[in-house]
């Protein structure tokens, strides 16, 4: 029996808009950075951010994509507060297959982010385990309520010798080499870390902290939120590139799950160079097992002032 019914097809093209409730806020930015273990001064130090060409601290790239701060409803029975499509499907479980982010500019604490979700497509495909699966593609567009795109200023100035610190150097396009390896990033998410990440992203789904709930789903432990993989890919890319570089696109596909206590290892290398853009091929593994793959497009300064 076909899963893709006429009732389901009628959902294609539907939109839901969530107006901004408040400014993103400095606390949200700092909380998210703490939850993913990212100590980048761009997220907490105004002076450092200004030296890198920004008007103030900025948000980690994936924060607005991960956060359910836009939502204005009580949590559902599973603790989830973010957007969901109440599709007329029974005896099925929705699993995130991957995300594809495109970034227009860096987000600031005072930005008021509105979100519009569109159900773009639903297709039915055969499964390698037999039977068929439904693949639902949704597009979320995040827009500053005040309008305007903004831009980054590409430079790598430093404080004088009398200053308290110097900003980290930024790679320029001529410095990058084909197949250049990125430094390895490792992160172990404990139960406490998962609680912090859920709180930082306004996502209280029981799958990420309630062991009894996870076991009722035939899982061995609470699950690391798959969107945290994107945050780790972005962190690794930015630590390699430096504060004046920016991520323009980040696309990642899930291959398997990660659980509390697992040590996630992020590796990668330069796969393409198209100045001022470089493409990174990244992967996340646990004890050699592939968990997630990513392609990250970064814009680097051509030259530094």
C-alpha positions in Angstrom: 0.0 0.0 0.0 1.3 3.4 -1.0 2.3 5.7 1.9 2.0 8.9 -0.2 -1.7 9.4 -0.2 -3.7 12.3 -1.7 -4.2 13.6 1.8 -0.5 13.8 2.3 0.1 15.4 -1.1 -2.3 18.2 -0.2 0.2 19.3 2.5 2.9 20.1 0.0 3.3 23.9 -0.3 1.8 24.7 3.1 3.5 27.5 5.1 3.6 28.5 8.7 5.0 31.9 9.9 6.4 32.5 13.4 7.0 36.2 14.1 9.9 37.3 16.2 9.0 37.2 19.9 12.0 39.2 21.2 15.6 39.9 20.4 17.9 36.9 20.1 19.9 38.2 23.1 23.4 37.9 24.4 22.4 35.3 27.0 21.1 33.0 24.2 24.4 33.3 22.3 26.6 32.7 25.4 24.4 29.8 26.6 24.6 28.0 23.2 28.4 28.5 23.0 28.8 27.0 26.5 26.5 24.1 25.6 28.6 23.0 22.6 31.9 23.8 24.3 32.8 26.6 21.9 35.2 29.2 23.6 35.4 31.4 20.5 35.7 35.0 21.9 33.6 36.3 19.0 30.5 35.1 21.0 31.3 36.8 24.3 33.9 39.6 23.8 32.7 42.8 22.2 36.3 44.2 21.8 37.5 41.0 20.2 34.5 41.0 17.8 35.0 44.6 16.8 38.7 43.9 16.1 37.5 41.2 13.7 35.2 43.7 11.9 31.8 43.1 13.6 29.8 45.7 15.4 29.5 43.5 18.6 29.5 39.9 19.6 27.9 37.6 17.0 26.0 34.3 17.3 27.5 30.9 16.4 26.4 30.2 12.8 23.9 27.4 13.5 22.3 28.9 16.6 19.2 30.3 14.8 18.8 27.1 12.8 19.0 24.9 16.0 16.9 27.1 18.4 13.2 26.9 18.9 13.2 30.3 20.5 10.8 31.5 17.8 8.0 29.2 19.0 5.2 30.4 21.1 3.4 27.3 22.4 3.6 24.9 25.3 5.7 21.7 24.9 4.0 18.7 23.5 3.7 15.3 25.3 7.3 14.6 24.4 8.6 18.0 25.5 9.1 19.4 22.0 8.2 23.1 21.5 9.4 23.8 17.9 7.7 23.6 14.6 6.2 20.3 13.5 4.0 19.3 10.6 1.0 17.3 12.0 1.0 15.0 9.0 -1.8 12.4 8.7 0.6 9.4 9.1 0.1 6.6 11.6 2.5 4.0 12.9 5.5 5.9 11.6 8.4 7.7 13.3 10.0 10.8 11.9 13.8 10.7 11.8 16.0 13.7 10.7 18.0 12.7 7.6 20.1 15.8 7.3 20.1 19.6 7.1 21.3 22.1 4.5 22.0 25.6 5.8 22.7 28.7 3.8 23.8 31.8 5.6 23.5 35.4 4.3 25.2 37.2 7.2 26.2 36.9 10.8 23.5 37.2 13.4 23.7 39.9 16.2 22.3 39.9 19.7 19.7 42.6 18.8 18.3 40.8 15.8 14.7 39.8 16.0 14.4 36.6 14.0 11.2 35.6 12.3 10.8 32.2 10.8 8.7 30.9 7.9 8.4 27.2 7.4 7.4 25.7 4.0 6.7 22.1 3.4 8.5 21.9 0.1 8.0 18.2 -1.0 7.1 14.7 0.1 8.4 11.7 -1.9 8.1 8.0 -1.4 11.2 5.8 -2.0 12.1 2.2 -1.5 14.0 1.2 1.6 17.1 -1.0 1.6 15.4 -3.0 4.4 12.3 -3.6 2.3 9.1 -1.6 2.0 9.0 2.1 1.4 9.8 5.3 3.2 8.5 8.9 3.0 11.0 11.7 2.7 9.7 15.1 3.8 11.6 18.2 2.8 10.9 21.4 4.7 12.5 24.8 4.2 12.8 27.3 7.0 13.6 31.0 6.2 15.0 33.1 9.0 14.8 36.8 8.6 15.6 39.8 10.8 12.4 41.6 11.6 14.1 44.9 11.0 15.1 43.9 7.5 18.5 44.4 5.9 21.1 41.8 5.1 24.2 43.2 6.7 27.8 42.2 5.8 31.0 41.2 7.3 34.1 43.3 7.2 37.1 41.2 6.2 40.3 42.3 8.0 42.7 40.9 10.5 43.8 43.9 12.6 45.4 43.3 16.0 45.6 45.3 19.2 48.8 47.1 20.0 51.4 45.7 22.3 49.7 47.6 25.1 46.5 45.8 24.5 45.2 42.8 26.5 45.0 40.4 23.6 45.3 40.0 19.9 42.7 38.4 17.7 43.5 35.0 16.2 44.9 35.2 12.6 42.6 34.5 9.7 43.4 32.3 6.8 43.3 34.1 3.4 42.5 32.3 0.2 46.1 32.2 -1.1 47.2 30.5 2.2 45.0 27.4 1.7 46.2 24.2 0.0 44.2 21.5 -1.7 43.6 18.5 0.7 44.9 20.5 3.7 43.7 18.8 6.8 41.7 20.6 9.5 42.7 20.1 13.2 40.7 17.3 14.8 38.0 18.3 17.1 36.6 16.0 19.8 33.6 16.5 22.0 31.9 14.1 24.5 28.3 15.0 25.3 27.4 14.0 28.9 23.8 13.9 30.2 24.5 17.3 31.7 25.7 18.6 28.3 22.6 17.3 26.6 20.4 19.0 29.2 22.4 22.3 28.6 22.1 22.0 24.8 18.4 21.3 25.0 17.8 24.3 27.2 20.0 26.5 25.0 18.0 25.6 21.9 14.6 25.6 23.6 14.3 21.9 22.8 13.1 19.8 25.7 12.4 16.6 23.8 12.6 13.7 26.3 14.7 11.7 23.8 17.7 13.8 24.9 17.5 13.4 28.7 14.9 10.8 29.7 16.6 7.4 29.8 13.3 5.5 30.4 11.8 7.3 27.4 14.8 6.5 25.2 14.6 2.8 26.2 10.9 2.7 25.4 12.0 3.6 21.9 14.4 0.6 21.9 17.5 2.9 22.2 20.4 2.2 24.6 20.7 5.7 26.0 19.6 9.3 25.5 20.3 10.7 22.1 22.6 13.5 21.1 20.5 16.0 19.1 21.5 15.6 15.4 21.5 19.4 15.0 24.5 19.5 17.4 26.5 17.8 14.7 26.1 20.9 12.5 27.3 23.1 15.4 30.4 20.9 15.8 31.1 21.0 12.0 30.8 24.8 12.1 33.0 25.1 15.2 35.8 23.0 13.6 35.6 25.0 10.4 35.7 28.4 12.2 38.6 27.4 14.5 40.6 26.4 11.4 39.7 29.5 9.3 39.9 32.3 11.9 37.6 35.1 13.0 37.3 37.1 9.7 36.2 34.1 7.7 32.5 33.2 7.4 30.5 30.1 6.6 28.2 30.5 3.6 26.7 27.0 3.4 26.7 23.9 5.6 25.1 20.7 4.4 25.2 17.5 6.5 23.7 14.0 6.3 23.1 11.7 9.2 24.4 8.2 8.9 23.9 6.8 12.4 23.0 8.0 15.9 25.1 9.3 18.8 24.4 8.8 22.5 25.3 10.4 25.8 28.9 9.4 26.7 30.0 8.9 23.1 33.1 10.8 22.1 32.4 12.6 18.8 35.4 13.1 16.5 35.3 15.8 13.8 37.8 15.6 11.0 38.0 17.2 7.6 40.1 18.6 4.7 40.0 21.1 1.9 38.2 19.5 -1.0 37.9 22.5 -3.4 39.5 25.9 -3.7 37.5 28.6 -5.6 38.9 31.9 -4.3 37.7 33.5 -2.2 35.7 30.4 -1.4 36.9 27.0 -0.1 34.9 23.8 0.3 35.6 21.6 3.2 34.7 17.9 3.4 34.0 17.0 7.0 33.0 13.9 8.8 32.0 13.0 12.3 32.8 9.5 13.7 32.6 7.6 17.0 35.3 4.9 17.5 35.7 4.8 13.7 32.0 4.5 13.0 30.7 7.1 10.6 27.9 9.2 12.2 27.6 12.2 9.9 29.1 13.7 6.8 29.2 17.4 5.9 30.2 19.8 3.1 31.0 23.3 4.3 31.5 26.3 2.1 33.6 29.1 3.6 34.4 32.5 2.4 37.9 33.7 3.2 39.4 37.1 2.8 41.4 37.5 -0.5 43.9 39.6 1.4 44.1 41.1 4.8 44.5 44.9 5.4 
